[in-house]
Amino acid sequence: MGVRGTEELLAGSVQLVVRSHAREIRQKLLALFLRSVELYWPWPHVLAVLDDTVADRELALGLPTWCKVLFEGEPPYFNHYHAVRYGPNKPFSKGYVRAQWSMFQLDLYTDCDYIAFFDSDVVLHTFVTPSMLFDRGRPIVKGTRGMTIFHRSMAILGWQFVAEFMVDFPLLLHRSTFGVARKSVLSAALGPADRCWKLGLCRVWRDLPGVGSVGSCRDERALGNGKSSDRALDDSLVNRSSFG
């Protein structure tokens, strides 16, 4: 895999991580992505994070041997997650929200200094060089103010919109960023009470560790009445019940 000598030009070691699951393996999406990695990615640390299911484990046997595979179990309190719909005419599913939770854990799966995250439905189409990822030892993170995708998530968390970073792959972050992100999301989710139900995190708040009865959060919106799943939560990034 690639030329190891170029790694010394970077500010630190880089771990490529792709999050996928059995259906994408069957659809050959992951295979196409990994083929492009084999052609264009010059560093040796490649990891595919899959669901820990029988299907995922069986299909992973057909992946290239140079790609390490980690089977990730369900997040804590996964039974309390709301099913959401990622885009018009998409089916309701917990899988998308589970994947978002997974992305907050990636520093736990590697010792590398930097993590280069990819979606599995993309391909590399040119040779990747250190200058594409780093500028004078600092990671390059691309964003745009010309469009917004996850602005509702930012508003719900009470954070100021800076830029939309869902514009290019890889998303390159220092490993320390993930711990900061987990703590920041937890702090925001424990903020104003009317923010709790909007996050679509769980229906029975007393089950959350360290929370107990949340008072005003425990109304019909938080408990769910059979109609809450189709709330405008299509772009929900995280689950409150996953952190802590």
Salt bridges, closest charged atoms under 4 A:
GLU7 OE2 - HIS45 NE2 3.51
GLU24 OE2 - HIS21 NE2 3.72
GLU38 OE1 - ARG35 NH1 3.03
ASP51 OD1 - ARG19 NH2 2.71
ASP51 OD1 - ARG98 NE 3.69
ASP52 OD1 - ARG57 NE 2.75
GLU72 OE1 - ARG19 NH2 3.12
ASP107 OD1 - ARG182 NH1 2.76
ASP135 OD1 - ARG136 NE 3.32
ASP168 OD2 - LYS142 NZ 2.99
ASP207 OD2 - HIS80 NE2 3.20
ASP219 OD2 - ARG221 NH2 2.89
ASP235 OD2 - ARG152 NE 3.73
